[in-house]
Amino acid sequence: MVIQSHPLAWSAPANPELTGGRRIGVLLSHGFTGSPVSMRPWADFLHEHGYAVEVPCLPGHGTTWQEMNATTWADWYAELTAAFARLRTTCDQVFVFGLSMGGGLALNLAADRPGDVAGLVLVNPAVNSSDARLKALPVLKRVAKGFPGIGNDIKKPGVDEHGYAKVPLRALSSMLAGWAVLRPRLGDVKAPLLLFRSSVDHVVDPSSGRIILGSVGSGDVREEILTNSFHVATLDNDAPYLFAESLAFLRRLSV
């Protein structure tokens, strides 16, 4: 298990005066080969409205893709659960927001802790891929360390999520194995769910959204389609709408 502290990680305390006198926390998880930079504007927005926020940097991220190749789904999940535990000690309720792989990790946490996760907001969450090339991954990861990167799938010009230029194949293989364990457990997810999906996404194909929406055990589920953003919608043209809708979601469910 790898638990880390990183300069890109960020947290801020709650301001109960802005949230009806209660301390409400939001844990935000970035995606595969990305960094907390992709979540920081969202976290800043939520903190300005009184919410405690925690944005961990998942192990192997924010350094080099070669270092990431030595980390696994279990390491990333351990970092997320540690951050969740920190928020739980200071907050009355904790919500979990995730982008891409961060959405898969958030679902894993909600399946493990159905009584503790107050709600989920997921942006282009990843739990599956229909890319046939991945069938060769068991062989490829033995002969190559990395492939061209998947970062900066952003429609808005001039925006950089500070991800890696290459995809570390051993880490990718670990993520796929994590998905395989998660998918049969999606029925254990009971938390209210707001899922944002970009109509054009060059990283995560629509199969993930279909699987999540068709499998979770949540009774409160809503999907929103983003028409003016690519994969990293938290930094894209639809970000203001995404932020505002997530705030409305928090306010509705904060009790």
Solvent accessible surface area in square Angstrom, and as a share of the most:
residue,aa,sasa,rsa
1,M,188,0.84
2,V,64,0.37
3,I,80,0.41
4,Q,48,0.21
5,S,112,0.72
6,H,28,0.12
7,P,128,0.80
8,L,68,0.34
9,A,37,0.29
10,W,62,0.22
11,S,64,0.42
12,A,14,0.11
13,P,106,0.67
14,A,22,0.17
15,N,57,0.29
16,P,26,0.16
17,E,157,0.71
18,L,98,0.49
19,T,23,0.13
20,G,77,0.74
21,G,55,0.53
22,R,75,0.27
23,R,124,0.45
24,I,1,0.00
25,G,0,0.00
26,V,0,0.00
27,L,0,0.00
28,L,0,0.00
29,S,0,0.00
30,H,0,0.00
31,G,6,0.06
32,F,14,0.06
33,T,3,0.02
34,G,4,0.04
35,S,0,0.00
36,P,4,0.02
37,V,38,0.22
38,S,1,0.00
39,M,0,0.00
40,R,93,0.34
41,P,53,0.34
42,W,0,0.00
43,A,0,0.00
44,D,47,0.24
45,F,48,0.20
46,L,0,0.00
47,H,58,0.26
48,E,123,0.55
49,H,52,0.23
50,G,0,0.00
51,Y,6,0.02
52,A,4,0.03
53,V,1,0.00
54,E,21,0.10
55,V,1,0.01
56,P,3,0.02
57,C,1,0.01
58,L,0,0.00
59,P,1,0.01
60,G,3,0.03
61,H,0,0.00
62,G,28,0.27
63,T,57,0.33
64,T,69,0.40
65,W,42,0.15
66,Q,100,0.44
67,E,90,0.40
68,M,0,0.00
69,N,20,0.10
70,A,88,0.68
71,T,13,0.07
72,T,57,0.33
73,W,26,0.09
74,A,68,0.52
75,D,15,0.08
76,W,0,0.00
77,Y,37,0.14
78,A,12,0.09
79,E,3,0.01
80,L,0,0.00
81,T,37,0.21
82,A,26,0.20
83,A,0,0.00
84,F,0,0.00
85,A,48,0.37
86,R,105,0.38
87,L,9,0.04
88,R,93,0.34
89,T,111,0.64
90,T,88,0.51
91,C,14,0.09
92,D,76,0.39
93,Q,26,0.12
94,V,0,0.00
95,F,0,0.00
96,V,0,0.00
97,F,0,0.00
98,G,0,0.00
99,L,4,0.02
100,S,10,0.06
101,M,1,0.00
102,G,0,0.00
103,G,0,0.00
104,G,0,0.00
105,L,0,0.00
106,A,0,0.00
107,L,0,0.00
108,N,13,0.07
109,L,1,0.01
110,A,0,0.00
111,A,6,0.05
112,D,63,0.33
113,R,82,0.30
114,P,65,0.41
115,G,75,0.72
116,D,35,0.18
117,V,7,0.04
118,A,22,0.17
119,G,0,0.00
120,L,0,0.00
121,V,0,0.00
122,L,0,0.00
123,V,0,0.00
124,N,4,0.02
125,P,3,0.02
126,A,3,0.03
127,V,0,0.00
128,N,29,0.15
129,S,40,0.26
130,S,83,0.54
131,D,50,0.26
132,A,70,0.54
133,R,190,0.69
134,L,44,0.22
135,K,174,0.74
136,A,46,0.36
137,L,6,0.03
138,P,76,0.48
139,V,101,0.58
140,L,51,0.25
141,K,54,0.23
142,R,194,0.71
143,V,114,0.65
144,A,31,0.24
145,K,145,0.62
146,G,15,0.14
147,F,82,0.34
148,P,112,0.70
149,G,33,0.32
150,I,69,0.35
151,G,30,0.29
152,N,71,0.37
153,D,18,0.09
154,I,21,0.11
155,K,91,0.39
156,K,93,0.39
157,P,121,0.76
158,G,88,0.85
159,V,42,0.24
160,D,72,0.37
161,E,12,0.06
162,H,109,0.49
163,G,30,0.29
164,Y,26,0.10
165,A,87,0.68
166,K,85,0.36
167,V,10,0.06
168,P,0,0.00
169,L,3,0.01
170,R,148,0.54
171,A,0,0.00
172,L,24,0.12
173,S,24,0.15
174,S,24,0.15
175,M,12,0.05
176,L,40,0.20
177,A,60,0.46
178,G,6,0.05
179,W,12,0.04
180,A,50,0.39
181,V,101,0.58
182,L,0,0.00
183,R,73,0.27
184,P,110,0.69
185,R,73,0.27
186,L,0,0.00
187,G,34,0.33
188,D,66,0.34
189,V,0,0.00
190,K,113,0.48
191,A,4,0.03
192,P,28,0.17
193,L,1,0.00
194,L,1,0.00
195,L,0,0.00
196,F,0,0.00
197,R,67,0.25
198,S,3,0.02
199,S,61,0.39
200,V,71,0.41
201,D,31,0.16
202,H,120,0.54
203,V,44,0.25
204,V,19,0.11
205,D,38,0.20
206,P,68,0.43
207,S,12,0.08
208,S,0,0.00
209,G,4,0.04
210,R,163,0.59
211,I,50,0.25
212,I,0,0.00
213,L,58,0.29
214,G,70,0.67
215,S,47,0.30
216,V,18,0.10
217,G,34,0.33
218,S,14,0.09
219,G,87,0.84
220,D,47,0.24
221,V,59,0.34
222,R,93,0.34
223,E,62,0.28
224,E,34,0.15
225,I,72,0.37
226,L,3,0.01
227,T,106,0.61
228,N,61,0.31
229,S,2,0.01
230,F,47,0.20
231,H,10,0.04
232,V,2,0.01
233,A,0,0.00
234,T,1,0.01
235,L,22,0.11
236,D,2,0.01
237,N,55,0.28
238,D,22,0.12
239,A,9,0.07
240,P,96,0.61
241,Y,97,0.37
242,L,0,0.00
243,F,19,0.08
244,A,50,0.39
245,E,41,0.18
246,S,0,0.00
247,L,13,0.06
248,A,53,0.41
249,F,6,0.03
250,L,0,0.00
251,R,142,0.52
252,R,139,0.51
253,L,30,0.15
254,S,35,0.23
255,V,123,0.71
